[in-house]
Amino acid sequence: MKITSKRIKLDAASDVRGIATERENPVSANLDQLSSLAIARIINQEDRSVPLVIEAALPEIARAIDAVYSAFQRGGRLIYVGTGTSGRLGALDSSECPPTFNAKPEMVQYVMAGGDRALGHAVEANEDSPALGRRDIARKRPGKKDVVCGLAASGRTPYTVAALEYARAKGAVTVCITANPGSPITTVADISIAVDVGPEVIAGSTRMKAGTMQKLVLNTITTGAFTKLGYVYGNLMVNVHLKNKKLVERGIGIVQRVTGAGREVALATLEASAGSVPVALVMLKALVTRREAERRLKRAGGSVRKALAE
């Protein structure tokens, strides 16, 4: 069977040998001959390098935080787009923002090559299609209020590059997160977060260090943006949605820590606030009614600190 069939056409641009994440790692050259403990040690050793190399990209990450924060203030969205592991990481971050910050689901969205089915099944062939990238991001109608973030470990995935080009042409702020500095995606991103994590323990397996890097960067961007938006008070998750026993206990604990109230008072105030930690905090700290606390929070854009300052 020939690989160069009608279904898969190879050309010079398909050559991956020059990509940083495709290089062989001398540290793991004899990985298949090692004990389980030795394998674990090598992977752990390589993983520890990831946060250190991210440090050089912190200025760009900060720019991305500011861009996303500004988009949220304007009523815009953060939209991730990617394929394979990169796409799944974008989908994961998108799905975690509502329960973490009680954010509206439309604030952080994702576009995944192959759709939701690709989250649990390999459909990576779609990543070769620029047309599908443009089509899928077009369905989100990106515009001047939005930030579109392209995730591509190699930095040259046709689907993701084309989607980012489309979003930029429509006026959206574009961000890329890649493990390959100088790759094509960096030329179509207004903010380029390019972190060379070095060769993977298993050559080309970007679910490893490259994926870890992307996950860390995504955590930083959305946590930073929602914190600036006022969804965090101090370092407390004050916008937590009290949907189960664990989260109710967390909410009670937050009210106690911020206000100094006893458990019974904290619980009673949460019940009086209809289960809203921010409302309960303003009620107790400012000694106001639920209605007044809600008014203050609305004027403050949901920020507990600004509502209390009032």
KETILUM-573542 format. One record per atom (N, C-alpha, C, O, CB): x, y, z. Coordinates in steps of 0.02 Angstrom, whole numbers, plus 32768, in hexadecimal, padded with zeros to 4 digits. Each point is the difference from the previous one (the first is absolute). Glycine has a CB too. Example, Ala and Ser with C-alpha at 12.3 -4.5 7.8 and 13.67 -1.06 7.14 Angstrom:
<sites>
82947EE48186 7FD3803B8000 802D803C8000 80347FFF8021 7F6D7FC6801D 804D80707F9E 802A803B8003 7FD980378025 801980378008 80227FA97F8C 
</sites>
This chain:
<sites>
802A7FC48000 7FD6803C8000 802C803F8000 802E80068029 7F767FBB8014 804E806C7F96 8025803E7FFC 7FDF8036802B 7FC380097FFE 80657FD97F8E 80018041809B 7FE58035802B 7FE9803B7FD6 7FCE80208010 807D7FBC804D 7FDA80327F6D 7FED80387FD4 7FC77FEB7FD3 800A7FF37FC4 806C8039803E 7F4F7FD0801A 7FC47FEE7FDB 7FD6803D7FF0 80168039800E 7FEA7F578029 7FC580667FAD 7FD380387FF2 7FE880208040 7FEF803B8001 7FED7F8E7F95 8022801080A0 7FE7801A8040 8034802B8024 7FEE8032801F 7FC97F6A7FE9 808880517FF4 803580248023 803480167FCE 80247FD67FE3 7FC87FE98087 801A80827F8B 8030801A7FD0 803A80218027 7FF4802D8028 7FB17FE47F80 80967FD9804B 803B801A8023 802680307FD3 80057FF67FC3 80027FA18081 8015809D7FDB 802A802F7FDB 803780188030 80067FE78038 7F99803E7F7C 8088800A8035 803880188029 7FE8801E8042 80227FFA8033 801F801C7F65 7F8480098068 7FE6801F803C 7FEA7FCD8034 7FF68010803A 7FE580507F81 801E7F60802E 7FEB7FCB802E 803A7FE58029 7FF47FDB8030 7FB280097F81 8097802C803D 803B7FE68023 8003801C8047 8004803D800A 80397FB87F88 7FC17FDE809F 7FFE80168046 80447FFC8022 8006800F803B 7F847FCB7FC9 80A980117FD8 80407FF38020 801F803F801E 80287FFB802F 7FE97FA97F81 7FDE80968037 801E803D801B 7FDA801E803B 80168032801D 80157FE37F73 7F9D7FCC8083 7FD8801B8036 801F7FEC8043 80147FC7800B 7F8480337FAE 806B80378075 80217FF58041 7FE47FC48025 80267FD9801C 7FF080A07FEA 7FA77F7F7FFA 7FE17FCB8026 80097FBB7FE0 7FEE7FCD801F 7FC08086800B 806D7FAB7F99 800B7FC07FDE 80477FE5800B 800F7FC77FED 7F9C805B7FBD 808080078074 80447FE9800A 80047FC78033 7FD47FF9802A 8054807A7FBC 800B7F648014 800A7FCB8030 8023801B803E 802C802B7FFB 7FDB7F807FA8 7FE4803D8096 801B80168040 80367FD08017 7FF07FC6800E 7FA180718010 80AE7FDE7FE7 80357FD38015 7FF77FE48046 80197FCA8010 803180757FA6 7F917FE68074 7FF57FE98045 7FD77FBF8001 80097FD7802D 7FFC80A07FFA 7FCF7F817FA9 7FD47FC68000 800E7FD07FC6 7FD47FDA7FEB 7FD5806C804B 80957FBB7FB1 80127FD87FC5 7FF37FB58009 7FEC7FDF7FD0 806980768017 7FB47F908055 7FF57FB9800C 7FC47FF3802D 80007FD28028 807B801B7FCA 7F51803D8006 7FC67FFE802B 7FE07FBB8004 7FEB7FEA8035 8001808D7FB0 80117F667FE2 7FDE7FBF7FFE 80267FC98024 7FE77FC88006 7FE7805B7F8F 806E7FEB8083 80287FCE8022 8004800D804B 80237FDC8024 801F80157F74 7F9C80438080 800680158045 7FC97FE3802D 7FCC7FE97FE8 806B807E7FEF 7FD67F9B806A 7FCE7FEB8031 7FC980358005 800980387FE8 804E7F878059 7F73802F7FDE 7FC8802F8008 8016803D8028 7FEC80397FF0 7FC37F68800A 80798054803A 801780388029 802D802E7FD8 7FFC803D8006 7FFB7F7C8060 8035802B7F71 802C80287FD7 7FD980297FCD 8010803A7FF3 804B7F71801C 7F7280377FD3 7FD580247FD0 7FDD803A8023 7FFE80387FE6 7FF07F5E7FD8 7FF7805D807E 7FDD80348025 803080398012 7FED803B7FFD 7FC57F6F8032 808C80457FE2 803180348012 8011802C7FC5 8006803D8007 80287F778050 7FDB802E7F6F 801180267FC4 7FC6802F7FED 800C803B7FF1 803E7F677FE7 7F7A80458029 7FC6802A7FEF 7FF980398032 7FF380397FED 7FD37F647FDF 804380538074 7FFB80348034 803780357FF7 7FF3803C8008 7FDB7F6F8046 806D803D7FA2 8038802F7FF6 7FF3802F7FC6 800D803C8005 80427F6E8029 7F96803B7F9C 7FF1802A7FC6 7FC5802F800E 8001803A7FEB 802A7F6B7FCB 7FA38042806E 7FC6802A800F 8013803D802A 7FE380367FF9 7FD67F648002 8079805D8031 80138037802D 801D803C7FDA 80028038801A 80147F73803F 800080497F6A 801D80377FD9 7FCB802E7FE2 801080387FED 80507F7D7FF9 7F6380338016 7FCC80267FDC 7FF180448021 800180337FDD 7FCF7F607FFF 802180708065 7FF28042801E 803A80317FF8 7FF6803C7FFB 7FBF7F8B8056 8088801F7FAF 803B802C7FFB 800380227FBC 8011803B7FFB 802C7F7B8056 7FB580247F79 8004801F7FBE 7FC4802D7FF1 8004802C7FD6 803D7F708003 7F888058804A 7FC5802C7FF8 801080468018 7FE480317FE7 7FD07F6D8028 807980688021 800F8041801F 801380357FCC 7FEE803B8007 80387F89805E 7FFE80287F67 801480307FCD 7FC5801C7FD9 800480367FE3 80687F8D8013 7F5C8019800B 7FC580167FDA 7FCE8026802C 7FC980117FE8 80467F8E7FCD 8002806F808A 7FD08021802D 7FE880447FE6 7FC580108009 80737FB58054 7FF380657F84 7FE680407FE6 7FC87FF67FCC 7FCF80258001 80A2800D8014 7F977F9D7FBF 7FCC7FF27FCE 7FC27FE38022 7FC780107FEC 80927FDD7FBB 7FB17FE9808B 7FC77FE48024 7FD980388023 7FC27FFF8001 807C7F948010 7FE6809D800B 7FDF80398020 7FD880287FCD 7FC98017800F 80937FEE8047 7FBF80047F6E 7FDB80237FCB 7FC07FDA7FEF 7FCC801F7FF3 80A0800F7FDF 7F987F90802E 7FC57FD87FF1 7FCC80078037 7FC480047FF2 80837FAB7FCE 7FCF8052807F 7FD2800B8038 7FDB80427FF7 7FC280038007 80887FBA8045 7FDB80787FA4 7FE180427FF7 7FCF80007FC6 7FCB801F8003 809C8016802C 7FAC7FA97F9B 7FD37FFE7FC5 7FBF7FDC8010 7FCB80167FEC 809A7FEB7FC9 7FA07FC7806E 7FC47FDA8012 7FD580278032 7FC380027FFA 807B7F927FF1 7FE2808B8045 7FDC802A8031 7FDA80387FDC 7FC6800D800F 80917FD98049 7FCB803B7F7A 7FDF80367FDA 7FC57FE57FD7 7FCC80217FFB 80A2801D7FFF 7F9B7F877FE9 7FCA7FE27FD9 7FC47FF3802C 7FC7800F7FED 808D7FBC7FC6 7FB780198088 7FC97FF3802F 7FDD80408014 7FC280038005 807B7F988025 7FEA809A7FE1 7FE280408013 7FD3801C7FC9 7FCE8021800E 80967FF68039 7FAD7FDA7F7B 7FD980187FC7 7FC67FD17FEE 7FDC800C7FD0 808B802C8005 7F917F948052 7FCD7FCF7FF0 80167FCE7FCB 7FD67FDE7FE3 7FD58076803B 80977FA97FD6 801A7FD27FCF 80117FBC801D 7FF07FF1803A 803D80707F89 7FF27F758015 800D7FBB8013 804A7FEE7FF5 802480217FDB 7F667FC28008 808A7FE9803F 803F7FDE7FF2 7FEE7FBF7FDD 7FDB7FD7801C 8062805E8049 7FDD7FC27F5F 7FF07FC47FD9 80407FDA7FF1 802D801B7FDF 7F6D801D7FEE 806C7F8B804B 80397FD67FF1 7FF47FDA7FBF 7FC77FEE7FF0 80548008808B 801A7FFE7F60 7FFA7FD77FC4 803E7FD47FFB 803880188009 7F8180407FBC 803C7F68802D 80397FD37FFB 7FEC7FBB7FE9 7FC57FF37FF4 8072804D8066 7FFA7F957FA0 7FF57FBB7FEB 80247FD18031 802E80158023 7FC7800E7F63 7FF67F9E807B 80237FCE8028 800680158049 7FD1801B801E 806D7FC37F7D 7FFD80158082 800C80118047 7FF5804A800C 7FE080128032 80727F917FD6 7FC780887FCC 7FF98048800A 7FB680148002 7FEC8028802B 80817FEA7F9A 7F6B7FD3800E 7FB9800F7FFF 7FDD7FE8803E 7FD48022801B 802F7FD87F6A 80107FCA8093 7FE17FE5803C 80108029803D 7FD78008802D 802F7F877FA1 8038808C8035 8013802A8039 7FD880428000 7FEC80188035 80877FB67FC8 7F80804E7FC7 7FD6803B7FFC 7FB97FF18016 7FE280288024 806480027F7E 7FA07F9D804A 7FBD7FEC8014 7FFD7FF6804C 7FCE8012801F 801F7FB87F70 8047801A808D 80027FF48049 7FFF80438026 7FD98007802F 80677F8F7FBE 7FEA809A7FFE 8001803F8023 7FBD80247FF9 7FE8801F802F 80947FE97FBD 7F677FF47FD9 7FBE801F7FF4 7FCC7FE3802F 7FD88025801D 80477FEF7F6B 7FE17FAA8080 7FCD7FDF8028 800A800B804B 7FD27FF88027 80237FB37F7F 80498067806E 800E80088047 7FF38047801A 7FFB800A803C 80597F9C7FB8 7FA6808A7FDF 7FF580458016 7FBB800B8021 7FFD80228033 804F80027F72 7F7D7FC08040 7FC0800B8022 7FFE7FE48047 7FEA8025802D 7FE17FD67F63 804A7FC7807E 7FFD7FE98045 80328021802F 7FF48007803C 7FE57F8E7F98 806080818010 8033801F802A 7FEE80478013 800780158039 804E7FA37F91 7F93806E8005 7FF38047800B 7FB680127FFC 7FEE803B8006 80827FDC7FCB 7F657FB78025 7FB9800C7FF5 7FF780307FC5 7FD3802A8000 80157FC4807B 8043800A7F53 7FFD802B7FC5 7FCB7FE57FCF 7FF17FC48000 808A805A800E 7F6A800E7FCA 7FD07FEA7FCE 80247FD57FCD 803780117FEA 7F8380578027 80287F607FDA 80217FD27FD2 801780207FBF 80317FEB7FE3 7F8B7FBC804E 8020808D7FB9 8012801F7FC0 803F802B8005 801C80147FCC 7F6C7FEB8016 808F800F805A 803B802B8007 80407FDE7FE6 802980207FE0 7FA080158083 803E7F8B7FAA 803A7FDA7FE8 7FE67FC47FD8 7FE07FD4801C 806980518048 7FC67FDA7F5C 7FE87FCC7FD3 803A7FDD7FDE 803980168006 7F5C802B7FE8 805C7F8A7FED 80347FDD7FDC 7FE77FE87FBC 7FC57FF27FF7 806F7FEB8075 7FFB801F7F67 7FF47FE27FBE 80337FC77FF9 803C800B8006 7F9780637FC6 80147F578027 802A7FC47FFE 7FF97FDE7FBD 7FC97FF17FE9 802C80008093 804380027F64 7FFE7FDC7FC0 7FDF7FBC800B 80177FD9802A 805180637FAC 7F637FB78004 7FDC7FC18009 7FC68006802F 7FDB7FD0800A 808D7FF67FDF 7F8E80758035 7FC8800B802D 80077FDC8043 80367FE88011 7F8380257F8B 80117FEF8089 80017FE28042 80157FB67FFE 801C7FE68030 7F8B806B7FF3 804B7F8E7FA6 80147FB97FFB 804B7FF88007 80187FCD8019 7F85801E7F9E 808880488032 80497FFC8002 801C80058047 803B7FF2800B 7FC680407F84 7FD57FE180A1 801880048045 80117FBB801B 802B7FF8802C 7F90806F7FE5 80227F667FD6 800D7FBD8019 80157FCE7FCB 800D7FC68010 7FA180528045 80577FFF7F6D 80137FD37FC9 803380247FD4 7FFE803C7FF7 7F917F8A800C 809F80137FE1 8033801C7FD4 7FE4800F7FBB 7FED7FD27FDC 806B7FEF8064 7FA4807F7FAF 7FEB80157FBD 803180347FE6 7FED80317FE0 7F987FB7803B 80BB800C7FF3 803380317FF2 800A80117FB6 802280307FEF 80157FA78076 7FAB80017F6E 8007800F7FB9 7FE480447FEF 801680207FD0 7FE37F668017 7FD68091803F 7FE080417FF4 8031803A8007 7FF480367FE5 7FA17F9A8043 80A280257FFB 802F8037800D 802380177FC1 801D80367FFF 7FF27F9E8074 7FEF80047F57 802180127FC2 7FD880307FD5 801880177FCD 80207F7B8037 7F8A807D8011 7FD380267FD5 7FF9804A8015 7FDF800E8033 7FE47F887FB7 805B80997FF1 7FF48047800E 7FB780137FF7 7FE6802A8024 808F7FEE7FB7 7F6A7FC97FF4 7FBA80117FF2 7FD47FF0803C 7FD480278011 803F7FC37F75 7FF97FDD809A 7FD87FEE803B 800E8030803A 7FD380118026 802E7F767FB5 803E808E802B 801180318034 7FDA80407FF7 7FE4801B8030 808D7FB27FDA 7F8F804D7FB9 7FDB803E7FF2 7FB67FF7800B 7FDE802B801C 807A7FF67F91 7F8D7FA6803C 7FB87FF38008 7FEC7FFD8049 7FCE801E8014 80337FA47F7F 802580198095 7FED7FF58046 800480408029 7FD4800D8029 80547F7E7FCD 800D809E8000 8005803E8026 7FCC80327FE8 7FE880298027 80937FC27FEC 7F7480137FAD 7FCE802E7FE4 7FBC7FF78022 7FDA802F8008 80627FD07F8A 7FB67FC38083 7FC07FF28021 7FFA80248043 7FC9800A801A 80367F877FAE 803A80838055 80008025803F 7FF9804B7FF5 7FF780268030 80507F808002 7FBD80707F90 7FFB80477FEE 802F802B802A 7FEA802E8023 7F9E7FBF7FBD 80BA8006801D 802F80298027 800180487FE7 7FF7800C7FC4 804F7F8E8051 7FC480948019 800180477FED 802E8028802D 80297FE58024 7F6380107FB1 806C804D8027 802E802E8022 7FFE7FFB804C 803080138022 7FC280387F7E 7FD87F9B807C 7FFB7FFA8049 80247FC2801A 800C7FF9803C 7F8780437FBF 807F7F967FD8 80167FBD8015 804C7FF77FFE 802480257FDF 7F707FB17FF8 80827FF7804F 80457FE77FFB 7FFB7FB87FE7 7FDC7FD8801D 804F80758041 7FFA7FA37F6E 80037FBB7FE7 80477FE7800B 8030801D7FE9 7F757FF87FC0 805F7FB3807A 80417FE48013 800C7FBE7FDC 7FDC7FCF800B 801D806A8066 80397FC57F64 80117FC47FDC 80337FD68026 8035801A8014 7FB380217F80 80097F868076 802D7FD28023 801D7FCE7FCF 7FDB7FDA7FE2 7FE280338089 80847FF47F8D 80217FD27FD1 80477FF48017 802A802D7FFC 7F8D7FFB7FA4 80577F9C8079 80437FF18019 8035800B7FCB 8034801D800D 7F9A7F908042 8023803C7F73 803080087FCA 800180467FE4 803280167FE2 7FBE7F728002 7FD9809C8025 7FFA80447FE5 7FF280027FB6 800380367FE2 80497FED8076 7FA57FA57F8A 7FF580007FB8 7FC37FD77FEA 7FFA7FF07FC5 8080801F802E 7F5A7FE1803C 7FC47FDA7FF0 7FD380287FD1 7FE880358014 801E7F90805C 7FEE80247F53 7FD980267FCF 7FBC80168019 7FEB80397FF5 80507F897FB3 7FA28011807A 7FBD8010801A 8003803C802F 7FD8802F7FF9 80077F587FFE 804F80788038 800480348033 801B80427FE5 7FE780358011 802A7F728044 802180557F80 801D803D7FE2 7FCA80247FD7 7FFA803D8003 80797F8E7FFA 7F67800E7FDB 7FCC801F7FD6 7FC9801F802A 7FE680357FF0 80337F777FB7 7FD580328090 7FCC801B802C 80168041801F 7FD9802F8006 80007F5D8012 806780787FFB 801A803D801F 800380397FCC 7FF280398010 80507F818043 7FD280357F70 800180327FCB 7FBB801C7FF4 7FF8803D7FF8 80687F877FD3 7F6E80118034 7FBB80167FF6 7FEA802F8038 7FE380357FF3 80037F5F7FD1 80288058807A 7FEB8028803A 802280457FFF 7FE080328011 800E7F648031 8051806B7FAB 802480407FFD 7FE2802D7FCB 7FFA803D8009 806F7F8A801F 7F85801C7F9F 7FE280277FCA 7FBD801E8015 7FEB80337FE4 804F7F847FC9 7FA5802A8083 7FBF80198018 80088031803A 7FCE8018801B 7FFF7F7D7FC0 807180798038 800B80338032 800C7FE68046 800B8028802E 7FB1801F7F8E 80427F78804E 800D7FE48043 804A80068012 802B7FFF7FD4 7F757FB1801D 806E8057804F 80457FFC8017 80157FB77FFE 7FDC7FD5801A 801880938030 80457F8A7F99 80157FBA7FF9 803C7FF1802C 802F80288005 7FA57FD67F87 802A7FC88094 80357FE8802C 80137FBA7FE9 7FD47FDA7FEA 8003806C8078 80687FA97FA2 80137FBA7FF3 802A7FE58039 802580258021 7FD87FF17F64 7FFC7FAA8088 80297FDD8032 801F7FC47FDD 7FDE7FD17FED 7FD980548075 808B7FDE7F94 80237FCD7FDB 80427FEE8021 801C80288027 7FAE80017F6F 804F7F9C805A 80417FEA801A 803680097FCB 80387FE78009 7F8F7FC78043 802880757F7E 802F80067FC8 800880497FEC 7FDD80187FD3 80037F768004 804E80968049 800B80477FEF 801180097FB6 80247FD77FE3 8004803E8093 7FBE80207F6D 800E800E7FB9 7FD67FD87FD0 800C80027FC4 8065801A805E 7F5E7FBF7FF6 7FD57FD87FD6 7FCA802B7FDF 7FF680398016 80207F638033 7FC8804B7F84 7FCE80287FDC 7FCB8020802B 7FEB80397FF2 80287F7D7FB1 7FD680298091 7FCA801C8029 8015803F8024 7FD6802B800F 7FFC7F628000 806E807A7FFE 8018803C8024 7FFA803F7FD4 7FFF8037801A 804F7F828028 7FAF803E7F7C 7FFC80397FD3 7FB8801A7FF9 7FF680387FE7 806D7F9B7FDB 7F6B80068052 7FBB80167FFB 7FE2800F8044 7FC3800D8005 80317FAF7F93 80358043809C 7FE7800E8044 801780468015 803B80117FF8 7FC87F748025 7FCF80A27FFE 80128041801C 802C7FF8803D 802D8028800E 7F6880097FC6 805D7F9A8051 80277FF0803D 80197FB87FF8 7FD87FD17FFF 7FE48080804B 80857FA77FB1 801D7FBE7FF4 80217FE6803F 8032801C8018 7FE080007F6F 7FD37FAE8095 801D7FDF8039 80227FC07FE7 7FDF7FCC7FF8 7FC880648059 80997FD57FA2 80267FC97FE3 80347FE88032 802E80248011 7FC0800A7F7A 800A7F95808D 802B7FE58035 801F7FBF7FE8 7FDE7FCE7FF8 7FDA80678061 80897FCD7F9B 80247FC57FEA 800E7FD3803C 802D800E8028 800880327F78 7FA57F8C8067 80077FD3803A 80367FCB7FF4 800E7FD7802C 7F7A803C7FF0 80967FEE7FA8 80337FCE7FF1 7FE17FBF7FE8 7FC37FFA7FFF 8088803A8056 7FDE7F9C7F98 7FE67FC17FE7 7FD97FD98035 80128000803B 804D7FFC7F75 7F6D7FE2803A 7FD77FD9802E 80237FBF8015 802E7FE97FDE 7F6B80487FEC 80527FB3806D 801B7FBF8016 7FF47FCC7FCA 802C7FD67FF2 7FC080488087 7FD97FE37F69 7FF27FD87FC5 7FFA80317FC6 7FD3802A7FFF 7FF07F798043 806A80587F8F 800580327FCA 7FBC800C7FDF 7FE07FD07FE9 8097800D8004 7F7580618010 7FC280137FDE 7FC17FF9802A 7FCA80137FEA 806D7FCB7FB0 7FCF800780A3 7FC47FF6802A 7FF180418026 80138008803A 80067F7D7FD2 7FC580A97FD2 7FF58042801D 7FCA80018036 7FEF8035801A 80357FFB7F7A 7FBF7F97807C 7FD47FFC803A 802780058041 7FE480048036 7FCC7FB67F87 80938044803D 802B7FFF803B 801680478012 7FD88026801A 804F7F667FC7 801880878013 801780428016 7FDC80397FDD 7FEE80328020 80817F9B7FF7 7F86802D7FA9 7FDD80367FDC 7FBA8008801B 7FE880388008 805C7FB17F91 7F9A7FDF8074 7FBC8002801C 8000801D8046 7FD380268012 800E7F797FA8 8051804E806E 8005801C8044 800A804B7FFD 7FE280258026 804E7F6F8003 7FFA80827FA9 800C80487FF8 7FBF80247FEE 7FF08033801D 80877FB67FBF 7F647FFB7FF3 7FC280217FEC 7FCE80038039 7FDF80338009 80357FA57F82 7FE67FF2809B 7FD27FFF8038 801280358034 7FD48023801A 80187F637FD3 805480808023 801780328030 7FF180477FE8 7FEA802A8026 80707F868000 7FB2805C7F99 7FF580437FE5 7FB5800F7FFF 7FEC80388011 807C7FBE7FA8 7F6F7FDA8034 7FB7800B8000 7FE7800F8046 7FD8802E8009 801D7F857F94 802280278094 7FED800D8046 801080488013 7FD880228020 803B7F667FFC 8028808F7FD0 801780428012 7FD680377FDF 7FED80318020 80867FA17FEF 7F7E80257FB2 7FDA80337FDB 7FB98008801B 7FEC80388010 80587FAE7F8A 7F977FE3806D 7FBB80078016 7FFB8012804A 7FD580278014 80097F877F95 804F80378080 800080128047 8011804B8008 7FE080238028 80427F677FF8 800F808D7FB9 801280478003 7FC7802D7FEA 7FF280328020 80847FAE7FCC 7F6A800E7FDD 7FCA802A7FE5 7FC48003802F 7FE48036800C 80427FAE7F80 7FC67FE3808E 7FC67FFF802D 801080218043 7FD4801D8020 80047F7B7FA8 80678063804D 80148023803E 7FFA804C7FF6 7FE68023802B 80677F7D7FF3 7FCD80797FAA 7FFC80487FF2 7FB780167FF8 7FEF803A800E 80817FC17FBA 7F667FD78022 7FBA80117FF7 7FDA80048042 7FC880198003 803D7FAF7F8D 801A801F80A6 7FE180038042 7FDF7FC08016 7FDC7FFF8031 801280777FBA 801F7F537FF1 7FE27FC08011 80287FDC8037 7FED7FCA8015 7FE7802F7F76 80628027808B 80287FE68038 800880388032 800B803A7FED 80337F737FC8 7FBE8043808C 800980328035 803C7FE98029 7FFE7FCC8020 7F8680527FE3 80B2800B7FFC 803F7FE7801D 80187FC77FD5 800F80097FC5 7FCF801980B1 80257FA37FA7 800E7FC47FD8 7FC97FCC8009 800B7FC47FF9 807080528010 7F4980038007 7FC77FD3800E 7FD17FFD7FC4 7FF380327FDE 80177FE9809C 7FDB7FAA7F7A 7FD47FF37FC8 7FB980158013 7FD37FD68009 80767FCA7FD1 7FAD80A2802C 7FC18019801C 7FC47FF67FD2 7FC780048017 807C804E8028 7FC97FA27F82 7FC87FF77FD2 7FED7FB67FF8 7FDB7FED7FD2 8048807A7FF2 7FF67F70806A 7FF17FB87FFD 7FB57FF48000 7FDB80208025 80927FC78016 7F7D7FEB7F9B 7FB97FF07FFA 7FF27FC5802F 801D7FCB7FF9 7FDE805F7F8E 7FD87FDF80A9 7FF57FCF8034 7FD17FC87FE9 7FC580008010 804D80598046 80097F797F82 7FD77FCD7FE1 80047FBC8022 7FD77FD47FF2 803880687FA5 80207FBB8097 80047FC08024 8019800D8047 801280398011 80037F877F83 7FED800D8095 801280088046 8046801D8009 800B802B802A 7FAB7F757FF2 807980487FBC 804580188005 8003804B7FF3 802180258023 800A7F6A7FBA 7FB280877FEF 800180477FED 7FDA802B8033 8013803A800B 7FF67FA47F7D 7FC280068095 7FDD80258035 802F800B803B 80028037801D 7F8F7F977FBF 80947FFE8037 802F80078037 803780337FEF 80168026802B 7FD37F637FF7 802D80767F9E 803280317FEB 7FE480478006 8022802D8017 80117F7E7F9B 7F8E805D803A 7FE180428004 7FFA80188048 800D803A800E 7FB47FAC7F8A 802B7FED8094 7FFB80128047 80448016801B 800680318023 7F9A7F7E7FEC 8093802A7FDE 804480108017 801880437FE7 802180258025 7FF77F627FDF 7FD880897FBD 801580417FE3 7FDF80398026 802080318011 7FF07F997F7E 7FAE8030807D 7FDC80348024 801E80098046 800780398018 7F907FAE7FA7 80797FE28062 801D80048043 804480237FFF 800E802B802A 7FB57F6D7FF6 806780557FB0 8044801D7FFD 7FFF804A7FF1 80268027801D 80057F6A7FBE 7FAA80837FF7 7FFF80467FEB 7FE0802D8034 80168038800B 7FE67FA37F7E 7FCE800D8097 7FD9802A802E 800F7FF58049 7FF0802A802A 7FB87FD77F80 80757FC48066 800B7FF08046 7FC37FE68023 80007FF5803C 805680617FC6 7F747F9E7FD8 7FC17FE8801E 80077FB78014 802A7FDB7FE6 7F9580767FD4 80177F9A8075 7FFE7FBA8013 7FDC7FD77FCB 7FE2801B7FD2 801E800680A7 80057F9D7F8D 7FE47FD47FCE 7FB4800A7FF7 7FE880047FC8 80727FA98053 7F828058801D 7FB780077FFC 7FEC80417FDD 7FD280017FD7 80237FBB8092 802E807A7FA7 7FF080407FE1 80117FFD7FB5 7FDA80197FD6 803D80248097 80227FA57F83 80147FFB7FB9 7FCD7FD87FD9 7FED80137FC9 808C7FF38059 7F717FC17FFA 7FCF7FD67FDF 7FBD80247FF8 7FE17FFE7FCB 80587F9D8063 7FB180878007 7FC180247FFD 800280387FCC 7FCF800B7FDC 801D7FDA809D 804D803D7F82 800580377FD0 80027FE47FB9 7FE3801E7FD2 805B80288082 7FE47F827FA2 80007FE17FBE 7FB97FEC7FEB 7FED80087FC6 80887FCE804E 7F658010801B 7FBA7FEE7FF1 7FD8803E7FEF 7FD780007FD2 80317F9C807B 8004809A7FD8 7FDC803E7FF3 801480207FBE 7FD980267FE3 801F7FEB8098 80457FDF7F6E 8018801D7FC1 7FF07FD47FC4 8018800C7FC8 8044802B8077 7F7A7F957FCD 7FEF7FD07FCB 803D7FDB7FE6 80047FEF7FC5 7F9C805B801A 808F7FA9804E 803A7FD77FEF 803680257FDA 802B7FE17FE1 7F897FC2801C 804C80A08006 803480277FDD 803580168032 7FF28028802C 7FB980007F7E 80917FBE804D 80378013802D 800F804B7FFC 800780208034 80297F6D7FC0 7FD680917FCF 800C80487FFD 7FCB802A8024 8011802F8023 80297FBD7F71 7F8780028062 7FCA80258021 80067FF9804B 7FF880318025 7FBD7FBE7F77 80577FD4807C 80077FF48048 803A8029801D 7FFA801B8037 7FD77F717FB9 806780777FEB 803980268018 7FF0804A8008 8011801F8032 803B7F8E7F97 7F93806F8004 7FEF80488003 7FCD800D8036 800380338023 80167FD87F62 7FB77FC88084 7FCE80078035 802180058044 7FEF802B8028 7FBD7F967F92 808380118053 801F7FFD8042 80348037800A 8003801F8035 7FEA7F677FCA 803C80867FCE 803680318007 7FE680488001 8019802A8025 80347F867FA2 7F80805D8010 7FE580447FFC 7FC2800A802A 7FE680388006 80487FCF7F87 7FBA7FC28093 7FC48003802A 7FC4801D7FD9 7FE0802F8016 80697FDF8050 7FAA7FD47F60 7FC980167FD6 7FD27FC57FF1 80117FC6800D 803780957FC0 7F7E7FB58017 7FD17FCC7FED 80167FDB7FC1 802D80167FDC 7F77802D8059 803B7F867FBE 80107FDA7FC3 7FF5802B7FC3 802980007FD2 7FB77F958067 7FE980907FC5 7FF180297FC5 803580357FF5 8015800C7FC8 7F717FE0804B 809080348024 803480347FFA 80427FE07FEB 8025801E7FD8 7FA08028807F 804B7F807FC3 803E7FDD7FEE 7FFF7FEF7FB6 803380087FDD 7FD77FC98097 7FBD80197F73 7FFA7FF07FB9 8008803E7FD5 80207FFD7FCB 7F957FA48052 802E80977FFA 8007803E7FDA 804980167FFC 801980137FCB 7F74800F8058 80967FDA8016 804680148002 802A7FD47FD2 802C80187FDC 7FC580118099 80037F977F8D 80267FD27FD5 7FF2800D7FB6 802D7FFB7FD7 7FD17FB08085 7FC580657F94 7FEF800E7FBA 8025803E7FE9 801B80027FC9 7F747FCA8046 80728068801B 8023803D7FEE 804B7FF47FFB 802380227FDA 7F848022805D 80727F8D7FF0 80487FF18001 80147FCA7FCE 80397FE88000 7FC780388077 7FD17FCE7F5D 800F7FCD7FCE 800F7FBC801D 80247FD97FE2 800880817FD8 7FB87F988082 800A7FBF8020 803C7FFC802E 800C7FCD801F 7FBE80037F7F 805D80668066 803D80008029 7FEE800C8049 7FE480358012 80607FF47F8C 7FCC7FA7808D 7FF280078048 8028803B801C 7FE680278027 80047F5D7FE2 805680817FE4 802A8035801C 7FE580457FED 7FFD802C802B 80667F877FCF 7F8980567FC8 7FE480417FEC 7FBE800F8022 7FF180398012 80497FBA7F7F 7F9D7FD88077 7FC080098022 800A80148048 7FDA8029801B 7FF27F837F99 80668039806D 800E80118045 801E80458005 7FF380248031 801E7F647FE9 8017808B7FB6 801F80438000 7FCB80367FFC 80088037801A 805F7F9A7FB0 7F61801F8013 7FCA80307FFA 7FE480118044 7FD180288004 80157FAC7F8A 
</sites>
